[in-house]
């Protein structure tokens, strides 16, 4: 019996995974990752990270890793809720600069898989929200890339007014006219 239901999105490789917990009067047991089931999507676990954001309306993003250190991520919300966003930055992709947003929460048991060449960010919909990140590659600071969360060529429709944005995220550059994408 599969413990996951996979839902494709309009962006190739961006998949929403619905986890299927088993529960009773005590609570529930939930499989967060299974190599035999999620491995068929081309994912192998290399690194795991957790983030905590205190303030409702805070935005983090839009981050990605450049080749040769590009990574696939699986994002899950363990506490609270977020509006999780993927932006396709892959050169030649039919959905280049398109975005997909999905509510991930501790209650809806959803995760989002983001392939290499896709930027990631989120906005908290509740205070004290926590995310779990599974990565198929180790982090390399020299390979980090960033897209401005207000990039007009993308036009992300954030659900709330931004309450907090780090100085680093605020200073992320807008795309110049010559940006044609990332080759992954």
HUKACOR-V315775 format. One line per field, one symbol per residue. ss: DSSP state (~ for helix, > for strand, _ for the rest). psi: psi as a letter, one per 20 degrees, with the letter a starting at -180 (. if undefined). A space follows every 50 residues. Layout:
ss->???
psi->???
This chain:
ss->___>>>>>______>>>>>__>>>__>>>_____~~~~~~~_____>>>> >>>_____>>>>>>>_______>>>>>>>_>>>>>>>>_>________>> >>>>>____>>>>>___>>>>>>>____>>>>>>>_____~~~>>>____ ______________>_~~~~___________>__
psi->ppjqppoqaiopiopppoqnqpraihcrppphqohhgihijkppphqpqq qppgppiqppaoqrpqqjkqqqqppqphpbqqoppppojppipikpjqqp qppprhhikqrpporpjpqqrrppiqqlqpqpppqjqqpohijprqppik ohiglpnphqpphppqgghhipqqprhiojrpo.
